[in-house]
Amino acid sequence: MHQRLNLMSPEIRANPYPAYAELRRTTPVAQVDPGGLWAVSRYEDVLHIFKNPNLYSSEGLRLTADPP
């Protein structure tokens, strides 16, 4: 994927599965909109992130949900 995928676009929300499959296939770690957050789409990668909280942060998600 060359441009950021907008996970809240009507097309993606109507049927997200093809977009998620494309992410897993081509860009398993990708910056997405809204907010430029990072999406991790492969199961093994998500497990690695959950098991290593010192290396990864969800601070961006908090800032998106509750901006200063």
All heavy atoms as TSV, in Angstrom:
chain	resi	resn	atom	element	x	y	z
A	1	MET	N	N	0.849	-1.162	0.000
A	1	MET	CA	C	0.000	0.000	0.000
A	1	MET	C	C	0.897	1.228	0.000
A	1	MET	O	O	1.775	1.335	0.830
A	1	MET	CB	C	-0.908	0.005	1.209
A	1	MET	CG	C	-1.741	-1.231	1.357
A	1	MET	SD	S	-3.132	-0.950	2.424
A	1	MET	CE	C	-4.427	-1.456	1.339
A	2	HIS	N	N	0.627	2.144	-0.901
A	2	HIS	CA	C	1.498	3.302	-1.043
A	2	HIS	C	C	0.997	4.509	-0.261
A	2	HIS	O	O	1.775	5.335	0.153
A	2	HIS	CB	C	1.654	3.653	-2.520
A	2	HIS	CG	C	2.248	2.527	-3.293
A	2	HIS	ND1	N	3.569	2.173	-3.174
A	2	HIS	CD2	C	1.709	1.663	-4.166
A	2	HIS	CE1	C	3.815	1.148	-3.947
A	2	HIS	NE2	N	2.706	0.809	-4.558
A	3	GLN	N	N	-0.286	4.629	-0.089
A	3	GLN	CA	C	-0.822	5.729	0.695
A	3	GLN	C	C	-1.439	5.164	1.964
A	3	GLN	O	O	-1.739	3.982	2.050
A	3	GLN	CB	C	-1.857	6.510	-0.094
A	3	GLN	CG	C	-3.107	5.712	-0.442
A	3	GLN	CD	C	-4.044	6.513	-1.316
A	3	GLN	OE1	O	-3.601	7.233	-2.185
A	3	GLN	NE2	N	-5.320	6.381	-1.055
A	4	ARG	N	N	-1.584	6.028	2.941
A	4	ARG	CA	C	-2.154	5.576	4.209
A	4	ARG	C	C	-3.591	5.116	4.027
A	4	ARG	O	O	-4.401	5.779	3.403
A	4	ARG	CB	C	-2.160	6.712	5.220
A	4	ARG	CG	C	-0.848	6.963	5.856
A	4	ARG	CD	C	-1.058	7.968	6.959
A	4	ARG	NE	N	0.190	8.508	7.406
A	4	ARG	CZ	C	0.300	9.500	8.262
A	4	ARG	NH1	N	-0.784	10.083	8.739
A	4	ARG	NH2	N	1.472	9.930	8.632
A	5	LEU	N	N	-3.871	4.003	4.617
A	5	LEU	CA	C	-5.216	3.460	4.618
A	5	LEU	C	C	-6.019	4.180	5.697
A	5	LEU	O	O	-5.560	4.318	6.827
A	5	LEU	CB	C	-5.140	1.967	4.926
A	5	LEU	CG	C	-6.422	1.170	4.920
A	5	LEU	CD1	C	-7.018	1.171	3.516
A	5	LEU	CD2	C	-6.138	-0.239	5.366
A	6	ASN	N	N	-7.214	4.657	5.357
A	6	ASN	CA	C	-8.076	5.303	6.336
A	6	ASN	C	C	-9.065	4.265	6.851
A	6	ASN	O	O	-10.025	3.911	6.164
A	6	ASN	CB	C	-8.812	6.488	5.724
A	6	ASN	CG	C	-9.624	7.230	6.771
A	6	ASN	OD1	O	-9.934	6.705	7.832
A	6	ASN	ND2	N	-9.969	8.465	6.469
A	7	LEU	N	N	-8.815	3.779	8.051
A	7	LEU	CA	C	-9.634	2.722	8.622
A	7	LEU	C	C	-11.068	3.152	8.910
A	7	LEU	O	O	-11.933	2.307	9.114
A	7	LEU	CB	C	-8.987	2.195	9.899
A	7	LEU	CG	C	-7.613	1.569	9.726
A	7	LEU	CD1	C	-7.063	1.139	11.076
A	7	LEU	CD2	C	-7.652	0.412	8.758
A	8	MET	N	N	-11.331	4.439	8.904
A	8	MET	CA	C	-12.682	4.933	9.175
A	8	MET	C	C	-13.431	5.326	7.903
A	8	MET	O	O	-14.559	5.809	7.982
A	8	MET	CB	C	-12.617	6.128	10.134
A	8	MET	CG	C	-12.010	5.781	11.485
A	8	MET	SD	S	-12.812	4.380	12.299
A	8	MET	CE	C	-14.324	5.143	12.810
A	9	SER	N	N	-12.822	5.127	6.739
A	9	SER	CA	C	-13.517	5.486	5.496
A	9	SER	C	C	-14.735	4.582	5.316
A	9	SER	O	O	-14.742	3.425	5.761
A	9	SER	CB	C	-12.587	5.351	4.296
A	9	SER	OG	O	-12.333	3.984	4.018
A	10	PRO	N	N	-15.775	5.081	4.680
A	10	PRO	CA	C	-16.988	4.273	4.497
A	10	PRO	C	C	-16.728	2.955	3.767
A	10	PRO	O	O	-17.310	1.926	4.105
A	10	PRO	CB	C	-17.911	5.187	3.677
A	10	PRO	CG	C	-17.421	6.563	3.949
A	10	PRO	CD	C	-15.945	6.441	4.186
A	11	GLU	N	N	-15.829	2.968	2.789
A	11	GLU	CA	C	-15.534	1.749	2.029
A	11	GLU	C	C	-14.892	0.680	2.906
A	11	GLU	O	O	-15.258	-0.494	2.848
A	11	GLU	CB	C	-14.609	2.055	0.845
A	11	GLU	CG	C	-15.173	3.020	-0.157
A	11	GLU	CD	C	-14.989	4.486	0.250
A	11	GLU	OE1	O	-14.175	4.790	1.144
A	11	GLU	OE2	O	-15.699	5.323	-0.328
A	12	ILE	N	N	-13.935	1.101	3.721
A	12	ILE	CA	C	-13.247	0.138	4.601
A	12	ILE	C	C	-14.207	-0.353	5.679
A	12	ILE	O	O	-14.265	-1.543	5.978
A	12	ILE	CB	C	-11.991	0.774	5.245
A	12	ILE	CG1	C	-11.004	1.217	4.178
A	12	ILE	CG2	C	-11.345	-0.202	6.226
A	12	ILE	CD1	C	-10.439	0.127	3.320
A	13	ARG	N	N	-14.975	0.538	6.249
A	13	ARG	CA	C	-15.905	0.136	7.316
A	13	ARG	C	C	-16.970	-0.822	6.797
A	13	ARG	O	O	-17.425	-1.702	7.523
A	13	ARG	CB	C	-16.539	1.362	7.955
A	13	ARG	CG	C	-15.483	2.155	8.741
A	13	ARG	CD	C	-16.065	3.289	9.488
A	13	ARG	NE	N	-16.889	2.743	10.566
A	13	ARG	CZ	C	-17.693	3.463	11.299
A	13	ARG	NH1	N	-17.815	4.753	11.091
A	13	ARG	NH2	N	-18.399	2.911	12.257
A	14	ALA	N	N	-17.368	-0.658	5.534
A	14	ALA	CA	C	-18.398	-1.530	4.963
A	14	ALA	C	C	-17.894	-2.959	4.805
A	14	ALA	O	O	-18.635	-3.918	4.997
A	14	ALA	CB	C	-18.870	-0.986	3.614
A	15	ASN	N	N	-16.606	-3.114	4.460
A	15	ASN	CA	C	-16.016	-4.446	4.269
A	15	ASN	C	C	-14.508	-4.344	4.506
A	15	ASN	O	O	-13.741	-4.161	3.558
A	15	ASN	CB	C	-16.312	-4.981	2.868
A	15	ASN	CG	C	-15.770	-6.381	2.681
A	15	ASN	OD1	O	-15.367	-7.046	3.635
A	15	ASN	ND2	N	-15.741	-6.834	1.451
A	16	PRO	N	N	-14.052	-4.451	5.748
A	16	PRO	CA	C	-12.638	-4.245	6.053
A	16	PRO	C	C	-11.723	-5.408	5.677
A	16	PRO	O	O	-10.514	-5.231	5.586
A	16	PRO	CB	C	-12.641	-4.042	7.566
A	16	PRO	CG	C	-13.825	-4.811	8.040
A	16	PRO	CD	C	-14.854	-4.672	6.951
A	17	TYR	N	N	-12.270	-6.572	5.427
A	17	TYR	CA	C	-11.440	-7.771	5.272
A	17	TYR	C	C	-10.464	-7.715	4.104
A	17	TYR	O	O	-9.295	-8.106	4.271
A	17	TYR	CB	C	-12.321	-9.011	5.237
A	17	TYR	CG	C	-13.168	-9.092	6.487
A	17	TYR	CD1	C	-14.531	-8.824	6.433
A	17	TYR	CD2	C	-12.593	-9.357	7.727
A	17	TYR	CE1	C	-15.304	-8.849	7.583
A	17	TYR	CE2	C	-13.357	-9.381	8.881
A	17	TYR	CZ	C	-14.708	-9.129	8.806
A	17	TYR	OH	O	-15.464	-9.143	9.946
A	18	PRO	N	N	-10.835	-7.247	2.922
A	18	PRO	CA	C	-9.844	-7.155	1.842
A	18	PRO	C	C	-8.695	-6.200	2.176
A	18	PRO	O	O	-7.533	-6.486	1.872
A	18	PRO	CB	C	-10.650	-6.656	0.636
A	18	PRO	CG	C	-12.057	-7.044	0.922
A	18	PRO	CD	C	-12.194	-6.946	2.421
A	19	ALA	N	N	-9.008	-5.090	2.824
A	19	ALA	CA	C	-7.958	-4.136	3.187
A	19	ALA	C	C	-7.011	-4.743	4.219
A	19	ALA	O	O	-5.784	-4.587	4.123
A	19	ALA	CB	C	-8.574	-2.850	3.718
A	20	TYR	N	N	-7.550	-5.440	5.208
A	20	TYR	CA	C	-6.704	-6.081	6.213
A	20	TYR	C	C	-5.843	-7.177	5.594
A	20	TYR	O	O	-4.671	-7.334	5.951
A	20	TYR	CB	C	-7.541	-6.654	7.353
A	20	TYR	CG	C	-8.250	-5.619	8.185
A	20	TYR	CD1	C	-9.367	-5.956	8.922
A	20	TYR	CD2	C	-7.804	-4.303	8.255
A	20	TYR	CE1	C	-10.027	-5.021	9.703
A	20	TYR	CE2	C	-8.465	-3.361	9.031
A	20	TYR	CZ	C	-9.562	-3.725	9.749
A	20	TYR	OH	O	-10.217	-2.796	10.524
A	21	ALA	N	N	-6.398	-7.935	4.669
A	21	ALA	CA	C	-5.624	-8.974	3.982
A	21	ALA	C	C	-4.487	-8.351	3.192
A	21	ALA	O	O	-3.364	-8.873	3.190
A	21	ALA	CB	C	-6.531	-9.793	3.064
A	22	GLU	N	N	-4.757	-7.225	2.542
A	22	GLU	CA	C	-3.707	-6.520	1.788
A	22	GLU	C	C	-2.620	-6.012	2.726
A	22	GLU	O	O	-1.432	-6.105	2.417
A	22	GLU	CB	C	-4.332	-5.380	0.985
A	22	GLU	CG	C	-3.351	-4.585	0.176
A	22	GLU	CD	C	-2.806	-5.324	-1.030
A	22	GLU	OE1	O	-3.337	-6.402	-1.388
A	22	GLU	OE2	O	-1.832	-4.826	-1.625
A	23	LEU	N	N	-3.004	-5.476	3.878
A	23	LEU	CA	C	-2.008	-5.042	4.862
A	23	LEU	C	C	-1.127	-6.211	5.286
A	23	LEU	O	O	0.104	-6.099	5.325
A	23	LEU	CB	C	-2.683	-4.443	6.096
A	23	LEU	CG	C	-3.166	-3.014	6.014
A	23	LEU	CD1	C	-3.925	-2.647	7.292
A	23	LEU	CD2	C	-2.024	-2.056	5.793
A	24	ARG	N	N	-1.743	-7.336	5.632
A	24	ARG	CA	C	-0.954	-8.500	6.068
A	24	ARG	C	C	0.009	-8.958	4.973
A	24	ARG	O	O	1.132	-9.314	5.244
A	24	ARG	CB	C	-1.869	-9.647	6.475
A	24	ARG	CG	C	-2.508	-9.464	7.823
A	24	ARG	CD	C	-3.206	-10.728	8.300
A	24	ARG	NE	N	-4.242	-11.180	7.401
A	24	ARG	CZ	C	-5.490	-10.721	7.398
A	24	ARG	NH1	N	-5.834	-9.770	8.245
A	24	ARG	NH2	N	-6.377	-11.207	6.558
A	25	ARG	N	N	-0.451	-8.909	3.742
A	25	ARG	CA	C	0.344	-9.399	2.616
A	25	ARG	C	C	1.480	-8.445	2.250
A	25	ARG	O	O	2.594	-8.877	1.994
A	25	ARG	CB	C	-0.579	-9.627	1.423
A	25	ARG	CG	C	0.024	-10.323	0.255
A	25	ARG	CD	C	-0.962	-10.706	-0.850
A	25	ARG	NE	N	-2.030	-9.743	-1.113
A	25	ARG	CZ	C	-3.294	-9.863	-0.689
A	25	ARG	NH1	N	-3.661	-10.894	0.045
A	25	ARG	NH2	N	-4.203	-8.952	-0.984
A	26	THR	N	N	1.217	-7.136	2.246
A	26	THR	CA	C	2.198	-6.201	1.694
A	26	THR	C	C	2.881	-5.303	2.709
A	26	THR	O	O	4.026	-4.914	2.508
A	26	THR	CB	C	1.543	-5.300	0.627
A	26	THR	OG1	O	0.526	-4.511	1.250
A	26	THR	CG2	C	0.962	-6.123	-0.503
A	27	THR	N	N	2.171	-4.917	3.756
A	27	THR	CA	C	2.710	-3.959	4.728
A	27	THR	C	C	2.212	-4.329	6.115
A	27	THR	O	O	1.297	-3.694	6.644
A	27	THR	CB	C	2.249	-2.521	4.373
A	27	THR	OG1	O	2.341	-2.315	2.975
A	27	THR	CG2	C	3.090	-1.495	5.088
A	28	PRO	N	N	2.787	-5.350	6.734
A	28	PRO	CA	C	2.253	-5.824	8.010
A	28	PRO	C	C	2.359	-4.820	9.157
A	28	PRO	O	O	1.631	-4.933	10.131
A	28	PRO	CB	C	3.058	-7.079	8.300
A	28	PRO	CG	C	4.268	-6.978	7.452
A	28	PRO	CD	C	3.904	-6.156	6.262
A	29	VAL	N	N	3.234	-3.847	9.033
A	29	VAL	CA	C	3.299	-2.741	9.989
A	29	VAL	C	C	3.179	-1.476	9.160
A	29	VAL	O	O	4.060	-1.172	8.364
A	29	VAL	CB	C	4.612	-2.747	10.799
A	29	VAL	CG1	C	4.669	-1.563	11.744
A	29	VAL	CG2	C	4.774	-4.053	11.559
A	30	ALA	N	N	2.059	-0.775	9.306
A	30	ALA	CA	C	1.784	0.370	8.443
A	30	ALA	C	C	1.192	1.516	9.238
A	30	ALA	O	O	0.436	1.302	10.181
A	30	ALA	CB	C	0.812	-0.025	7.337
A	31	GLN	N	N	1.539	2.712	8.832
A	31	GLN	CA	C	0.917	3.893	9.421
A	31	GLN	C	C	-0.434	4.096	8.740
A	31	GLN	O	O	-0.533	4.025	7.516
A	31	GLN	CB	C	1.812	5.107	9.216
A	31	GLN	CG	C	1.564	6.194	10.189
A	31	GLN	CD	C	2.644	7.255	10.160
A	31	GLN	OE1	O	3.453	7.310	9.246
A	31	GLN	NE2	N	2.647	8.101	11.159
A	32	VAL	N	N	-1.467	4.286	9.538
A	32	VAL	CA	C	-2.838	4.396	9.016
A	32	VAL	C	C	-3.504	5.658	9.548
A	32	VAL	O	O	-3.060	6.246	10.530
A	32	VAL	CB	C	-3.677	3.156	9.385
A	32	VAL	CG1	C	-3.125	1.900	8.741
A	32	VAL	CG2	C	-3.794	2.984	10.884
A	33	ASP	N	N	-4.566	6.031	8.887
A	33	ASP	CA	C	-5.400	7.130	9.351
A	33	ASP	C	C	-6.662	6.556	9.959
A	33	ASP	O	O	-7.032	5.430	9.632
A	33	ASP	CB	C	-5.749	8.051	8.180
A	33	ASP	CG	C	-4.557	8.915	7.791
A	33	ASP	OD1	O	-3.818	9.326	8.696
A	33	ASP	OD2	O	-4.383	9.176	6.588
A	34	PRO	N	N	-7.329	7.236	10.831
A	34	PRO	CA	C	-7.056	8.599	11.250
A	34	PRO	C	C	-5.920	8.656	12.268
A	34	PRO	O	O	-5.691	7.704	13.001
A	34	PRO	CB	C	-8.369	9.046	11.888
A	34	PRO	CG	C	-9.028	7.788	12.344
A	34	PRO	CD	C	-8.569	6.711	11.412
A	35	GLY	N	N	-5.227	9.754	12.243
A	35	GLY	CA	C	-4.233	10.029	13.272
A	35	GLY	C	C	-2.821	9.582	12.996
A	35	GLY	O	O	-1.931	9.886	13.759
A	36	GLY	N	N	-2.579	8.845	11.932
A	36	GLY	CA	C	-1.221	8.395	11.655
A	36	GLY	C	C	-0.712	7.342	12.619
A	36	GLY	O	O	0.488	7.171	12.783
A	37	LEU	N	N	-1.629	6.628	13.257
A	37	LEU	CA	C	-1.223	5.562	14.175
A	37	LEU	C	C	-0.650	4.396	13.387
A	37	LEU	O	O	-0.820	4.300	12.177
A	37	LEU	CB	C	-2.421	5.098	14.999
A	37	LEU	CG	C	-3.078	6.172	15.859
A	37	LEU	CD1	C	-4.324	5.619	16.518
A	37	LEU	CD2	C	-2.113	6.693	16.888
A	38	TRP	N	N	0.014	3.503	14.073
A	38	TRP	CA	C	0.600	2.326	13.436
A	38	TRP	C	C	-0.320	1.132	13.627
A	38	TRP	O	O	-0.777	0.868	14.731
A	38	TRP	CB	C	1.978	2.034	14.030
A	38	TRP	CG	C	2.963	3.082	13.641
A	38	TRP	CD1	C	3.269	4.213	14.333
A	38	TRP	CD2	C	3.719	3.120	12.441
A	38	TRP	NE1	N	4.184	4.956	13.633
A	38	TRP	CE2	C	4.487	4.307	12.467
A	38	TRP	CE3	C	3.838	2.272	11.340
A	38	TRP	CZ2	C	5.354	4.654	11.436
A	38	TRP	CZ3	C	4.709	2.622	10.322
A	38	TRP	CH2	C	5.451	3.795	10.372
A	39	ALA	N	N	-0.563	0.426	12.542
A	39	ALA	CA	C	-1.365	-0.793	12.571
A	39	ALA	C	C	-0.442	-1.982	12.360
A	39	ALA	O	O	0.404	-1.977	11.465
A	39	ALA	CB	C	-2.421	-0.766	11.463
A	40	VAL	N	N	-0.590	-2.984	13.187
A	40	VAL	CA	C	0.171	-4.224	13.082
A	40	VAL	C	C	-0.839	-5.308	12.752
A	40	VAL	O	O	-1.787	-5.537	13.505
A	40	VAL	CB	C	0.914	-4.530	14.401
A	40	VAL	CG1	C	1.703	-5.814	14.286
A	40	VAL	CG2	C	1.823	-3.366	14.769
A	41	SER	N	N	-0.648	-5.992	11.628
A	41	SER	CA	C	-1.716	-6.852	11.120
A	41	SER	C	C	-1.411	-8.351	11.122
A	41	SER	O	O	-2.276	-9.136	10.771
A	41	SER	CB	C	-2.093	-6.419	9.700
A	41	SER	OG	O	-0.971	-6.463	8.856
A	42	ARG	N	N	-0.217	-8.744	11.539
A	42	ARG	CA	C	0.090	-10.180	11.594
A	42	ARG	C	C	0.066	-10.651	13.042
A	42	ARG	O	O	0.631	-10.027	13.940
A	42	ARG	CB	C	1.449	-10.474	10.974
A	42	ARG	CG	C	1.449	-10.299	9.479
A	42	ARG	CD	C	2.769	-10.735	8.905
A	42	ARG	NE	N	2.792	-10.500	7.473
A	42	ARG	CZ	C	3.906	-10.423	6.772
A	42	ARG	NH1	N	5.082	-10.555	7.348
A	42	ARG	NH2	N	3.847	-10.215	5.477
A	43	TYR	N	N	-0.569	-11.780	13.237
A	43	TYR	CA	C	-0.768	-12.337	14.587
A	43	TYR	C	C	0.538	-12.452	15.365
A	43	TYR	O	O	0.620	-12.021	16.521
A	43	TYR	CB	C	-1.449	-13.698	14.452
A	43	TYR	CG	C	-1.721	-14.380	15.770
A	43	TYR	CD1	C	-2.815	-14.009	16.534
A	43	TYR	CD2	C	-0.880	-15.380	16.237
A	43	TYR	CE1	C	-3.075	-14.630	17.747
A	43	TYR	CE2	C	-1.131	-16.001	17.451
A	43	TYR	CZ	C	-2.218	-15.629	18.197
A	43	TYR	OH	O	-2.471	-16.238	19.391
A	44	GLU	N	N	1.566	-13.017	14.756
A	44	GLU	CA	C	2.838	-13.213	15.448
A	44	GLU	C	C	3.459	-11.879	15.865
A	44	GLU	O	O	4.061	-11.769	16.930
A	44	GLU	CB	C	3.827	-14.004	14.580
A	44	GLU	CG	C	3.419	-15.437	14.326
A	44	GLU	CD	C	2.375	-15.576	13.217
A	44	GLU	OE1	O	2.141	-14.602	12.462
A	44	GLU	OE2	O	1.780	-16.658	13.122
A	45	ASP	N	N	3.321	-10.869	15.019
A	45	ASP	CA	C	3.857	-9.545	15.350
A	45	ASP	C	C	3.098	-8.923	16.513
A	45	ASP	O	O	3.699	-8.306	17.394
A	45	ASP	CB	C	3.791	-8.625	14.129
A	45	ASP	CG	C	4.643	-9.121	12.976
A	45	ASP	OD1	O	5.647	-9.823	13.223
A	45	ASP	OD2	O	4.300	-8.813	11.820
A	46	VAL	N	N	1.786	-9.093	16.523
A	46	VAL	CA	C	0.972	-8.560	17.626
A	46	VAL	C	C	1.350	-9.251	18.934
A	46	VAL	O	O	1.509	-8.590	19.968
A	46	VAL	CB	C	-0.535	-8.721	17.326
A	46	VAL	CG1	C	-1.374	-8.351	18.534
A	46	VAL	CG2	C	-0.926	-7.880	16.119
A	47	LEU	N	N	1.542	-10.554	18.899
A	47	LEU	CA	C	1.974	-11.268	20.110
A	47	LEU	C	C	3.298	-10.726	20.622
A	47	LEU	O	O	3.477	-10.527	21.827
A	47	LEU	CB	C	2.111	-12.766	19.823
A	47	LEU	CG	C	0.837	-13.578	19.800
A	47	LEU	CD1	C	1.169	-15.049	19.522
A	47	LEU	CD2	C	0.067	-13.456	21.085
A	48	HIS	N	N	4.239	-10.498	19.711
A	48	HIS	CA	C	5.544	-9.960	20.101
A	48	HIS	C	C	5.375	-8.605	20.800
A	48	HIS	O	O	5.995	-8.350	21.834
A	48	HIS	CB	C	6.446	-9.821	18.874
A	48	HIS	CG	C	7.753	-9.169	19.175
A	48	HIS	ND1	N	8.772	-9.832	19.817
A	48	HIS	CD2	C	8.196	-7.916	18.951
A	48	HIS	CE1	C	9.799	-9.002	19.968
A	48	HIS	NE2	N	9.462	-7.836	19.445
A	49	ILE	N	N	4.526	-7.764	20.256
A	49	ILE	CA	C	4.295	-6.445	20.849
A	49	ILE	C	C	3.670	-6.582	22.232
A	49	ILE	O	O	4.103	-5.934	23.187
A	49	ILE	CB	C	3.415	-5.591	19.914
A	49	ILE	CG1	C	4.232	-5.210	18.682
A	49	ILE	CG2	C	2.871	-4.365	20.627
A	49	ILE	CD1	C	3.422	-4.612	17.564
A	50	PHE	N	N	2.659	-7.434	22.369
A	50	PHE	CA	C	2.022	-7.629	23.674
A	50	PHE	C	C	2.990	-8.180	24.712
A	50	PHE	O	O	2.890	-7.855	25.894
A	50	PHE	CB	C	0.815	-8.552	23.562
A	50	PHE	CG	C	-0.411	-7.912	22.993
A	50	PHE	CD1	C	-1.386	-8.686	22.423
A	50	PHE	CD2	C	-0.611	-6.542	23.027
A	50	PHE	CE1	C	-2.539	-8.125	21.904
A	50	PHE	CE2	C	-1.748	-5.953	22.515
A	50	PHE	CZ	C	-2.720	-6.753	21.952
A	51	LYS	N	N	3.920	-9.012	24.291
A	51	LYS	CA	C	4.864	-9.627	25.223
A	51	LYS	C	C	6.054	-8.731	25.552
A	51	LYS	O	O	6.859	-9.077	26.413
A	51	LYS	CB	C	5.359	-10.958	24.651
A	51	LYS	CG	C	4.271	-12.017	24.634
A	51	LYS	CD	C	4.776	-13.310	24.050
A	51	LYS	CE	C	3.676	-14.366	24.043
A	51	LYS	NZ	N	4.155	-15.643	23.509
A	52	ASN	N	N	6.185	-7.595	24.868
A	52	ASN	CA	C	7.307	-6.682	25.075
A	52	ASN	C	C	6.822	-5.250	25.278
A	52	ASN	O	O	7.136	-4.355	24.484
A	52	ASN	CB	C	8.262	-6.763	23.879
A	52	ASN	CG	C	8.908	-8.112	23.779
A	52	ASN	OD1	O	9.848	-8.411	24.501
A	52	ASN	ND2	N	8.392	-8.950	22.902
A	53	PRO	N	N	6.082	-4.990	26.356
A	53	PRO	CA	C	5.514	-3.655	26.548
A	53	PRO	C	C	6.558	-2.564	26.753
A	53	PRO	O	O	6.265	-1.392	26.540
A	53	PRO	CB	C	4.632	-3.817	27.787
A	53	PRO	CG	C	5.186	-4.995	28.500
A	53	PRO	CD	C	5.738	-5.904	27.430
A	54	ASN	N	N	7.787	-2.914	27.147
A	54	ASN	CA	C	8.832	-1.897	27.321
A	54	ASN	C	C	9.274	-1.326	25.974
A	54	ASN	O	O	9.807	-0.228	25.922
A	54	ASN	CB	C	10.082	-2.457	27.978
A	54	ASN	CG	C	9.831	-3.378	29.122
A	54	ASN	OD1	O	8.705	-3.688	29.463
A	54	ASN	ND2	N	10.893	-3.821	29.730
A	55	LEU	N	N	9.086	-2.103	24.905
A	55	LEU	CA	C	9.553	-1.673	23.586
A	55	LEU	C	C	8.508	-0.895	22.802
A	55	LEU	O	O	8.857	-0.168	21.871
A	55	LEU	CB	C	9.974	-2.893	22.757
A	55	LEU	CG	C	11.110	-3.740	23.305
A	55	LEU	CD1	C	11.323	-4.961	22.433
A	55	LEU	CD2	C	12.384	-2.919	23.404
A	56	TYR	N	N	7.240	-1.053	23.146
A	56	TYR	CA	C	6.168	-0.477	22.339
A	56	TYR	C	C	5.233	0.324	23.228
A	56	TYR	O	O	5.008	-0.026	24.372
A	56	TYR	CB	C	5.391	-1.582	21.616
A	56	TYR	CG	C	6.301	-2.435	20.770
A	56	TYR	CD1	C	6.801	-3.634	21.254
A	56	TYR	CD2	C	6.682	-2.016	19.508
A	56	TYR	CE1	C	7.653	-4.405	20.483
A	56	TYR	CE2	C	7.536	-2.789	18.734
A	56	TYR	CZ	C	8.021	-3.976	19.225
A	56	TYR	OH	O	8.865	-4.725	18.470
A	57	SER	N	N	4.663	1.386	22.685
A	57	SER	CA	C	3.810	2.272	23.466
A	57	SER	C	C	2.481	2.509	22.757
A	57	SER	O	O	2.418	2.561	21.537
A	57	SER	CB	C	4.522	3.611	23.661
A	57	SER	OG	O	3.654	4.555	24.225
A	58	SER	N	N	1.439	2.668	23.532
A	58	SER	CA	C	0.144	3.045	22.985
A	58	SER	C	C	-0.162	4.506	23.315
A	58	SER	O	O	-1.304	4.936	23.245
A	58	SER	CB	C	-0.949	2.132	23.539
A	58	SER	OG	O	-1.004	2.266	24.946
A	59	GLU	N	N	0.859	5.261	23.649
A	59	GLU	CA	C	0.683	6.663	23.999
A	59	GLU	C	C	-0.018	7.435	22.878
A	59	GLU	O	O	-0.856	8.292	23.136
A	59	GLU	CB	C	2.036	7.312	24.311
A	59	GLU	CG	C	1.952	8.753	24.752
A	59	GLU	CD	C	1.282	8.937	26.118
A	59	GLU	OE1	O	1.093	7.959	26.845
A	59	GLU	OE2	O	0.940	10.081	26.438
A	60	GLY	N	N	0.304	7.127	21.638
A	60	GLY	CA	C	-0.326	7.812	20.514
A	60	GLY	C	C	-1.822	7.599	20.483
A	60	GLY	O	O	-2.587	8.509	20.152
A	61	LEU	N	N	-2.265	6.408	20.818
A	61	LEU	CA	C	-3.694	6.111	20.854
A	61	LEU	C	C	-4.384	6.962	21.914
A	61	LEU	O	O	-5.449	7.534	21.686
A	61	LEU	CB	C	-3.923	4.631	21.121
A	61	LEU	CG	C	-5.372	4.166	21.175
A	61	LEU	CD1	C	-6.073	4.467	19.860
A	61	LEU	CD2	C	-5.436	2.696	21.499
A	62	ARG	N	N	-3.770	7.085	23.061
A	62	ARG	CA	C	-4.345	7.912	24.126
A	62	ARG	C	C	-4.432	9.363	23.686
A	62	ARG	O	O	-5.448	10.026	23.890
A	62	ARG	CB	C	-3.518	7.815	25.409
A	62	ARG	CG	C	-4.171	8.537	26.579
A	62	ARG	CD	C	-3.273	8.623	27.788
A	62	ARG	NE	N	-2.102	9.459	27.575
A	62	ARG	CZ	C	-2.124	10.801	27.533
A	62	ARG	NH1	N	-3.250	11.456	27.669
A	62	ARG	NH2	N	-1.019	11.495	27.357
A	63	LEU	N	N	-3.398	9.850	23.030
A	63	LEU	CA	C	-3.406	11.251	22.584
A	63	LEU	C	C	-4.457	11.486	21.503
A	63	LEU	O	O	-5.055	12.559	21.434
A	63	LEU	CB	C	-2.024	11.647	22.069
A	63	LEU	CG	C	-0.931	11.759	23.129
A	63	LEU	CD1	C	0.413	12.020	22.485
A	63	LEU	CD2	C	-1.278	12.841	24.132
A	64	THR	N	N	-4.697	10.493	20.673
A	64	THR	CA	C	-5.713	10.629	19.640
A	64	THR	C	C	-7.103	10.663	20.260
A	64	THR	O	O	-7.951	11.457	19.862
A	64	THR	CB	C	-5.627	9.451	18.648
A	64	THR	OG1	O	-4.347	9.477	18.025
A	64	THR	CG2	C	-6.680	9.549	17.574
A	65	ALA	N	N	-7.330	9.817	21.251
A	65	ALA	CA	C	-8.631	9.743	21.887
A	65	ALA	C	C	-8.899	10.916	22.826
A	65	ALA	O	O	-10.029	11.339	22.996
A	65	ALA	CB	C	-8.756	8.422	22.647
A	66	ASP	N	N	-7.824	11.448	23.441
A	66	ASP	CA	C	-7.971	12.519	24.422
A	66	ASP	C	C	-6.880	13.570	24.182
A	66	ASP	O	O	-5.915	13.660	24.938
A	66	ASP	CB	C	-7.864	11.938	25.822
A	66	ASP	CG	C	-8.152	12.948	26.908
A	66	ASP	OD1	O	-8.851	13.953	26.632
A	66	ASP	OD2	O	-7.682	12.741	28.038
A	67	PRO	N	N	-7.004	14.380	23.112
A	67	PRO	CA	C	-5.949	15.355	22.806
A	67	PRO	C	C	-5.792	16.396	23.910
A	67	PRO	O	O	-6.759	16.682	24.629
A	67	PRO	CB	C	-6.409	16.000	21.498
A	67	PRO	CG	C	-7.834	15.675	21.367
A	67	PRO	CD	C	-8.115	14.462	22.212
A	68	PRO	N	N	-4.572	16.955	24.040
A	68	PRO	CA	C	-4.329	17.976	25.072
A	68	PRO	C	C	-5.171	19.218	24.880
A	68	PRO	O	O	-5.632	19.531	23.840
A	68	PRO	CB	C	-2.859	18.284	24.941
A	68	PRO	CG	C	-2.347	17.597	23.756
A	68	PRO	CD	C	-3.416	16.697	23.234
